[in-house]
Amino acid sequence: MRFVKMEGLGNDYLYVDLFREQLPEPPETLAVRLSRPHFGVGADGLILIGPSDRADARMRVFNADGSEAKMCGNGIRCVGKYLYDSGRCTRETLRVDTLAGIRSLKLTIEDGVCTGAGVDMGIPVFGKTVFARAAGRDWALQEVSMGNPHGVCLMPEPIDIKLFCEAGPLLERHEAFPDRANIEFCHAMSRTHIRVDVWERGSGRTLACGTGACAAMATACREGKVERRCRVTLPGGDLDILWREDDHIIMTGPARTVFTGEWPGAIRREEHG
C-alpha cells in the first residue's frame, strides 16, 4: 500500500489514494498501526482519499487512536494538494466530500505545485457553555461545532504547557461531551491576532488543528475579543481565518508533502483489475 505523508502547520497525516490502493486491514486498526512513531510511521492519523459521486473526491479521517473524525481543516488542504499535484484534479477550485458535508477549496498554485488552500469551513454552530473542573481549577468552555465538536476556553494569557497536558485529556473526556471533544485554549494577543493550543480528540497534543482554529476564532469574535478577520497562531504556525458576513468561515493555510512510502501487506487495485 503506497501512502504519502503530508502536513499542514505540522499537523501530519498519512494519506492513501483509494482510487488506486486497497487497504490491508480496516482503517480503524490501520490508523493505529501507522500512527505509532516507533513501530509505525508516525503521524496524527490516517486520511483516505477516494471517489465521491457528488464531489471531486471523498475524504475520511481516522485519528491516531483509530476513531473517525468528521472533518479535519489542515487535512483537507493536503487532500486538495494531493488531488492537484497528482493530476487527479487540474482545476484550482474543487470540492471535497466529508462526513461534515461538502467543503469547497481554492488552491494556491506556485510554479505548477499546490502550496496551500483556502477552505470554506462552513458555519460555526454554538452550543451551551460547559463548566468543568479539571487539573485543580475551574473551566468555562464554549461548545462549538465545525462539523466536529469543540470546547473553547478563552484565557487571559497563553496556557502553560504543564497545565495544558494535565487539563486537555480530562476536558476532552468530560461528561458534558458524551462523544468527547477537541479542546481549544485561546488567548487574544490583539484585535487581529490570537494564540490557540489544541488538545485534539483522539490524537492528543498536536501542532495545529484547522477546525479548532476556526472554532476558537469564532468564539473570540463572538465575545468581542477580535475582529472578523484574524491571524491564528498555533504551535505549528499561522492560519488566516475570515468569518464572513454570511457566517461562513474561510480558513487559509499551507500544505506540504513530507515523503512518500510503502506499507507492506496491501495490493494495488490495478494489479487485480
N, C-alpha and C positions, 0 to 999 in steps of 0.2 A: 504494500500500500504506500503510494507516494503521498507526501504531505509537504506543506510549506509553512514555515514558522514566520509569522508576521507580528508587528507590534504597532500600536498607536499610543504614544506617550509612555512606553514601557509596559502597557497592558498587553501582554503577549499571549497569543493563542496558536494552536496548531490547526491548520486549515486543510481539509480533504475535499477534493473535487469529485463529487459523486456523479458527475456527468461521465466520468471515465473510471473511477475507482470503486471497489467494493470493500466494505468494512469486514475485518476478520472476526469481529465479535460485536455484541451490542454496544452502541455508543456510550451508554452509561458506564460500562466497565472499561471500555477502551479509553475514555477520558481520564479515568483514574490512573490507569497504567501509563499513559503517555505523559501525563502532567507531573508525575513524580520526578524531582530534579536529579536524583542519583541513579535510580533504577529505570527511569523512563527517559523522556527527552527534556522535560522541564517546561512548564507553561502554566498560565492561569486557567487553561481549559482547552476544549476542543470545539471547533466550529466546522459544520458541514455545509458545503455549497452544492446545491442540487437543482434539478428542474422545478419550475413552477408553471402552472397553466394560467397564471394571472399577472406575472411579473417577469423580469429578466432572469431571476434566479430566486431560489429559496434558501434561507439561512436558518440553521438550527444551532443553538448554543448550549454546550454542556460544560458546567463548571468543573473545577479540579476535583470536587468530591462526587462527581457523576450526576448531580442534579441538573435538570434542564431549566434554562432561563428563557424568558420570552423575548428578551431584547438585549443587545449589547452595543452601545454607542461607538466605542473605539473599534469593536469588531466589525461593525457594518462598514466603516470606512475602508478597512482592509479587504472586506469582501468586494467592494467597488473597485479597489486597486487590482485585486486578482482578476476580476472579470475583464477589466480593460487591458491589463498587461498581458494576459494570456490570449487575448484576441477573441474571447467569447462574446464580448460586447464592445463594439467600436465607437459607440456614442459617448459623449461627455456627460450626458444625463441618463440615469437609469433608475429602475425600481427594483427593490428587494422585498421579497415576501418573508415576513417574520411571524412568530406567534402573537406579537403585539399589533399586527396589521402590516400593510404595505408601507414602506418608507422610501421616499424619493431622495436621490443623491445627485449632486452636481460635482463632478470630479475636477480636481486641479491637475492639469497636464503640463509637464515641463519636459521639452525635448523628447516628446513621444512616450513619456512614462508618467503614470499617475503618482503624485506625491502626497495626495490628501483629498479631502472631500468636505463639502458642506452637506449636512443631512437634515431633512425636515423630520424632527423627532416627535411631531405631533403636539397635542395639547396636554399640559400637566393637569392631573386631577387631584385636588386636595381633599384630604380626609380630616379626621379629628386630630387634636393634639394629644399625644400619649405622654403620660407622666410615669416615669420609671425610676427605680433606684438600682444602681449598679456601680461596682468598684468604689463603694463607700460614699457616693454622692447622688444627688437627685438630678434627673434629666427631664427636659421637656423636648419632645420630638414631634415635628410636624409630619404627618403622613402625607406622602405624595406618590402618585402612580405615574410612571413614564412608560406604562406597559408592563413594568415590573415594580415591586413595592420598595419604597424608600422611607426612612425615618431621618429627618433633617434636624440637627441641633445647631442653632445659631449661638456662637460663642464670642465673648469679648476679646479673646486672644487665640492664636493657633493652639491646638491641643498638644499637650506633652505626649511624647511617644509612649512612655510607660503607661500613662492613663489610657491612651488610645488602645493599646494592646490588651489592657485589662477590661475596659468597658465595651469595646467593639463586639467580641463574641457573645457577651452577656446580653447586650441590647439586640443583636441580631436574632437571638432566640427568645426574646422576652415574650411573655404570654399574650401581650397585646398584638403580636404579629404571628398569627397561627401558621402562616406559610413562611415564616422568617422574613427578614427584610435587610436590604442594603442600608448601612448606617453612614450618614454624612455628618462630619464635624466641620462647620462652616464659620469662617471669620472674615468680616468685611474689612479689607485693607483701605479702601477708598470707595467713592461712589461708583467707580467703574472697574473695581478690581477686588476679587475675593480669593481666599485660600480655602481649599477643600481637601480634607483627608477622608478616605472612604474605606470602611470595613465591608467588603463585598460578601454577600450571601453566597455560601458555598465555596468561596475562594480565599476568604480572609483578607489580610492586608495586601493591596495591590497598588501599583504606582499611579494608576488612573482609572476612572470609571466615567464613561461618557454620559450614561443616563443619570448617574449620581451627580455629575457636574450640573446637568440641566435641572434636576430636582432642587439642588442647593441654591442655584442662582435664582430660580423662580420663587423659592421661599424667601430669600433675602430681599428680592424685589417686591414681593407682596407685602413684606413687613416694612417697606420704605427704607431699607438699608442701602440699596444700589439702584442704578438706572436700568433701563430695559435692554441695554447692551453692555456686556461686561466681559472682562478678561478673567478667566477662571484658572488659577494656578493650582496644579496638583503635584505630588512628588515627582511625577514623570515629565512635567512640562505644562504648557498653557493651551487652553482651548478658548475660542471666541464663541460666546453664546449670545444670541439675539432672541429676545422674546417679543415677537412681532405683535402689532396691534390686533391681529386676528387670533391671537393667543397661541399660535404655533411657535415652537421653539426651533431655531436653526442653530445647529452645532457645527462648527468648522474646526478641523484639526488635521494633523499629518497621518500618514500611513506609510509603513516601511517594511520591506521584505528583509528578514534576517538570514534565513538559509532554507534550502530545500533538503529533503531527506527521504529515506525509505524505511518503513517499518515492516518487519518480516511477518509473513503469515496470510497476506491477502492476495487476491487475484484481480488483475485489471479486467474491466468489462470487455474490452475489445479482443482479449485473448480467448474469451469464451462466449462469443457472439450470440 
